[in-house]
Amino acid sequence: MKKLNCWEFKKCGREPRGARAQELGVCPAAQVMELDNVHGGMNGGRSCWVIAGTYCKGEVQGSFAQKYHNCSQCDFYKAVKAEEGLGFTLSAVLLDRVQSLKKTG
């Protein structure tokens, strides 16, 4: 079974060359290369809850701390968590990965 990225699951059209990318901009989740292949996704496509500035219900979300509660209730987050089971990478590990790779990159 193909693992969907958030933009495929939510059908937002904000992936590169997506239907709404020119109008709304490309979502940060589609651009965070530090999280490429996490949970089998492209860039941050299967770890969007740790990425600042993603959209939810048409509104820009803030930092991880500001948005995590809402994200933890999201159908996509729950689907990824269920699909990954014991292989689900905790948010703290993902945040550390993004921060440490940005410092060295």
C-alpha positions in Angstrom: 0.0 0.0 0.0 1.3 3.4 -1.0 1.9 5.7 2.0 0.2 9.1 1.3 1.8 12.4 2.1 -0.3 15.0 3.9 -1.1 16.9 0.7 -2.3 13.7 -1.0 -4.4 12.7 2.0 -5.9 16.2 2.6 -6.0 17.0 -1.2 -5.0 20.6 -0.4 -3.1 21.2 -3.7 -0.2 22.9 -2.0 2.5 20.5 -3.0 5.1 21.6 -5.6 3.2 22.2 -8.9 0.0 21.4 -7.1 -3.4 22.9 -8.1 -3.3 25.6 -5.5 0.5 26.1 -5.0 0.6 29.2 -7.2 -2.4 30.8 -5.4 -1.5 29.8 -1.8 2.2 28.9 -2.0 3.9 25.6 -1.5 3.3 24.2 1.9 6.4 24.1 4.2 5.7 20.3 4.8 6.5 19.7 1.1 9.8 21.6 1.4 11.4 20.4 4.6 14.1 18.0 3.2 15.5 17.2 6.7 12.4 14.9 7.2 12.6 13.2 3.8 11.6 9.5 4.0 10.3 9.8 7.6 7.4 7.4 7.9 8.0 6.7 4.2 7.0 10.2 3.1 8.5 12.8 0.8 10.2 15.7 2.6 7.9 16.5 5.6 4.8 14.9 4.0 4.3 12.3 6.8 5.5 14.4 9.7 3.8 17.7 9.0 2.8 18.2 12.7 6.3 19.2 13.6 6.7 21.7 10.8 5.9 25.4 11.6 3.8 27.3 9.1 1.7 24.5 7.6 -1.9 25.1 6.8 -5.0 23.5 8.5 -8.5 24.3 7.4 -7.2 27.2 5.3 -5.3 28.9 8.1 -1.5 29.1 8.7 -0.6 27.2 11.8 2.2 28.4 14.1 5.1 26.6 15.7 5.0 23.0 16.9 4.2 24.1 20.4 1.3 26.2 19.2 -0.2 23.7 16.9 0.5 20.2 18.3 -2.7 19.8 20.2 -4.8 20.4 17.1 -2.5 18.2 15.0 -2.8 15.3 17.5 -6.6 15.4 16.8 -6.1 15.4 13.0 -7.3 12.4 10.9 -4.0 12.4 9.0 -1.8 12.3 12.1 -3.9 9.5 13.5 -3.7 7.6 10.2 0.1 7.9 10.1 0.4 6.8 13.7 -1.8 3.8 13.1 0.0 2.8 9.9 3.5 3.1 11.4 2.6 1.3 14.7 5.8 0.7 16.7 7.8 2.4 13.9 6.2 5.7 14.6 8.9 8.3 15.3 8.1 10.6 18.2 7.7 14.3 17.6 10.6 15.2 19.9 12.9 13.0 17.8 11.7 14.6 14.6 12.0 18.2 16.0 15.6 17.4 17.1 16.4 16.0 13.6 15.2 19.2 11.9 17.0 21.5 14.3 20.3 19.6 14.2 20.3 19.1 10.5 19.5 22.8 9.9 22.5 23.8 12.1 24.9 21.5 10.3 23.5 22.0 6.8 
